[in-house]
Amino acid sequence: MPEYHTRLGHAHLKVRDLNRSTAFYTRYFNLRVIEQVAGQYAFLSGGELHHEIALQARGVNAPAQHPYGVGLYHVAFEVPDKQAFAQAYQLLRGDGVDVAAVDHLISWAMYFDDPDGNGLEIYCDTRREPDSATLWHGVNRPLPEAVILAALG
């Protein structure tokens, strides 16, 4: 067993239109462009890392991944609390993005796709709140829009 520890550094996504995808990720994830390379790559960050998301242009005719094949299911972004979760939900829904919201009892989660069909999640950890669990156990409850928006106060 190695003596070192690892952490996720970034996700690298292939996209059809670099400008469209850069606009999407900067708008909905509050990321900023750190570097662009020759119109082929964009590196986006929301913190101290050089980038959390790398976008690579593959062209407008690039084929999509097979929906029943193996591969990446989604990339998840954590927000600090239910209020931030509700703000993100409100922004996405206001722009017409199809969002599926779920209460996992350990987190509130919303799932949606980027313009190229890459799966994404925004979640907030709820394990320290009353009526929450410490482990997932496979339980999913509906998370109604009214409950989400009530977190805006």
N, C-alpha and C positions, 0 to 999 in steps of 0.2 A: 504494500500500500504506500503510495507516495506521501511524503511529509509536507507537501505544499497544499495550499487551498486555491481553488479557482472561483471565479465569479463570472457571470455573463458580461462580456464586454460590449457587444453590439449584435444587431441582426442585420443581415445584408439581404435586401429584397430586389428582385428583378422586376422592372416595371416597363410599360409600353411607352409612356410619355413622361419624361423626367420633370418638365415644368408643372404638369398637372399633379403629379404625385408629390412634388415638393410643396406645392400650394396646399394640398390636402394635409400632409403631415405637420406643416407649420401652423395651420389653422386649428386643427382639432387636438393636437398634442402639445401645443405651445412650445414647439421645438424651433431652433434657429439654424440657419444654414451656416456651417463653419467653413466649409470648403466645397468648391465645385471643380471638376476636372474635365476639361475639353467637351462639355455638354453631354458627357456620358455617365458621370457620377456626381452625386450630391451627398454630402455627409452632414447629418443633422444631430444637434445636441440640445438637451434641456438642462444640462448640469455641467459638471466639471470634466467629464470625459470629452475627448476630441469628437466622438460621435456615439450615439446609441443606435442610430439607424443609418445604414448606407443604402442609397438607392442607385441602381444601375439601369440605365436605359437599354432596352432590348428591341425597340422599334414597335410601331403601331400594329404590325402583323404577327407579333410574337404569340405563340400558342399558349393557352391557359393550361394550368396543371389539371390533371384528371381529378374530378371531385371525389372519386372513390379509390384513388391511388394513395400510396404512402407519401409522406412528406410533412412539411410544416403545417400544423393545424391553425395556430394563431400566435401572434406576438402580443403580450399583455403589458399594459402600462398601469402602474399604481398611482392613484391620487391620494392625498393625505386624509380625506374625510368625506362624509356623505354630502356636505355642501359642495365641495369641488366635483364630486361625482354628479350631482344634480346639475351643476353648471355645464359640465361636459355633455350630459344627456340633453339638456335644453338646447345647446348649440347644435348638436348633431341633428336632433329631430326638427329644429327650426329650419335647417338647411335641407330637409327632406331625406336624410340618411336613414335607411331602414335599420333599426336597432332592436335587439332582443335583450331585455333586462331580466336578470335572475337573482334571487336571493339564495346563495349557497349555504347560508347559516354561518359561514366563516367570513363571507364577503358579499358585498353587492357587486354584481358584474354586469356589464353590457357588452354584447358581441355584435360586430358589424364587419363589413368588408371595405377595403380601400378601393379605389377606382379600377384596380386590376384583379380584384377578387381575393386578395390576400386577407386572411382572417385576422381580425384585431379584437382586443379586449381592453376595456378600461375598467378598473375595479378599485374598491376601497376595502381594506381589511376591517372586519367588524368583530373579530374574535374577543375583544375586550368589553364588548357591550352586553347588557342583559339580554337574555333570550338568544344568545349566540352559542356556537359550539367552538371547541378548540381544534377539532379535526373535521374534515369534510364528510366522510361516510357516504358520499354519493347522493346526498339529499339536495334537491333543487326545489325552491318554491317560486311561484310567480312573484314578480316585483312590479306592482301596478304603478303607472305613471303618477298617480296622485300621491303615493307614498314617496316616490323619488322627489317630486317637486316640493313636498312639505319640508324637505331638508334645506330648502332655500331660506326658510325662516320667514 
